Amino acid sequence: MKIDFVQNALKALRPDTPDWYSWATHDAQGNKIPNDQRMCWEHAIVIKDGVTKPTKAEFEAKLVELQAAEISKQEALIATKKSAISKLTALGLTADEVKALLGVS
């Protein structure tokens, strides 16, 4: 499953009002924004009273933070798997047996 860092960043910047935004469908000149280009900071619009749109700098910082956290999480998972494989092979399991336990082919 692909992580939607843009929406996660927008929600994290306004945690008390996670549904504060929507996506513009048309630009300032009235041109339709293609769906594959709408989900970005530039096209996020505020739909809740009393909420302000985060600055682009705030958004980009949160985006980098969330992406870095995900990379760290994935790296930790890889390290844990490597450790588990090493321990299983030290116990005498073959590479095929380890793969079968992990559900990989």
Buried (B, 14 or more C-beta within 10 A) or exposed (E): EEEEBBBBBBBBBBEEBBEBBEBEEEEEEEEEBEEEEBBEBEBBEBEEEEBEBBEEEEBEBBBEEBBEEEEEEEEEEEEEEEEEBEEBEEEEBEEEEBEEEEEEE
